[in-house]
């Protein structure tokens, strides 16, 4: 049975006595980090330089760090409300400050998107790895400790512990230990908010060497609030929803696209006529490939369990069972509503959701015949930052070598799409991005970094439609990609392709694709938005109603800062049109109801005008 501790320092001392002073510690990706144990080990290494501590991890979660006055006033109370009791990871604070001691190494294979750009230590110690390879890299580095946040349940007086949110790599390395290929100590930290998930991650106590279990070290789970779904993301999600066949298999990535896709599937299933009407406005003259309701239903197999999957279960879409299971996942992180829903779910319903190792969700090796039978007509839907006209995808890094996030499971799912009969890889991206005052196309002629090579090109989706480029020639691929490119950049990109001899000189982009402008997308979605079919928060929100009203206004101001000529008009409107009661409530939330400084008066006017324009 494991040794039980109530004090983090005591469990850290026990680990060092048991393992030695050369510690190679595996930390689960994202939510499952045992923060108090990790911080105690780090503190010991800082105090005693004879201890060598290597932390191998991914997706270090950190509270938002607002910068401007409006950001601080808006997000500050949200941080206090959602993350107030979340214990910061000391090693992350030291990395940001450039104060990591020489006897400590922090190695990650996946970053929180953009968080570690231009941080030399993090960039230099990043390991580029497919998610399915991470566990083997851990073992080759001499892993001797694994610390993990766990849920606890006592059955007939006997404690059991669930790996809950992170079965992903832990189950794979536990298998290696059971097979004699690894030797490490598994250390748990109990958290009362963590759902106890049944299945392979439900472990007996004797799998653990030690467990930290104390009310003093309990803490609220990291719970990032859902972001509002923009028109661009809704258009992408709706196009992707038209590629998912009834009776098939679904994998979704995190973020607005996943939420938009799930909502699009729900509209397609419950309001089929409305779905067809939306798609007719969005893509005149072209019908979705798949457009009927889901009579057979879908089966989900996804490295990440997001709350959108629970929405699909509730909607009666995710219902195709594989051995009694409708969804297999490998890790989860999300809003508080996700954790609460899993904690409160009836046992027979929760049993239909099984957490598995990432080797199960992300690849076919191991019981391949059963996986092939289950993963019928699979659609693997993930996001990219950029794509090239010839079908390469840029998803994790920049051409100067800086890593934005990581490969994660993207290549795994692309590979599955080509290995499975009837499967497709769908990579979603915004057609443009804003940098300062300039707009750039995310569809490029070429780029100095690739995540998915062009010989694995399949389906790309932007807000302007889907480009099916699997098995197409280079000229056919270029033409298809131009059709989903923002029209402000089509001619320039077509010219480059023609000059390179990859597109016929006489080729002209069809008229149907010459109106690829953001305004057309917004106009096409407006009736469905106003009818409540496409809400900004399709699966609920941890933001208050006042905060939800403020978000589009603050987004408008952020966009206006890129074109400063818009600011005087906003300022004048805000100063000359008194706020009504609803706007005053929003201004009060930002502490701008009674401005006392010149800056506060200016911000009050700008916010007042932005609220009027985003009503």
Secondary structure, 3 states (H helix, E strand, C coil): CCEEECCHHHHHHHHHHHHCCEEEEEECCHHHCCHHHHHHHHHHHHHCCCCEEEEEECCCCCCCCCCCHHHHHHHHHHHHHHHCCCCCCHHHHHHHHCCCCCCEEEEECCCCCCCCCCCHHHHHCECCCEHHHHHHHHHHCCCCEEEEEEEEEEECCEEEEECCCECCCHHHHHHHHHCCCCCCEEEEEECCCCCCCCCCCEEEHHHCCEEECCHHHCCCCCCCCCCCCCHHHHHHHHHHHCCCCCCCEEEECCCHHHHHHHHHHHHHHHCHHHHHHHHHHHCCCCCCCCCCCCCCCEEEEEEEECHHHHHHHHCCCECCCECCECEEEEEECCCHHHHHHHHHCCHHHHCCEEECCHHHHCCCCCCHHHHHHHCCCEEEEEECCEEECCCCEECCECCCCCECCCCECHHHHHHHHHHCCCCEEEEECCCEEEECCEEEECEECCCCCCCECHHHCCEEEECCEEEECCCCCHHHHHHHHHHCCCHHHHHHHHHHHHHCCCCCCCCCCCHHHCCCCHHHHHHHHHHHHHCCCCCCCCCCCCCCHHHHHHHHHHHHHHHHHHCHHHHHHHHHHHHHCCCCHHHHHHHHHCCCCCCCCHHHHHHHHHHHHHHHHCC
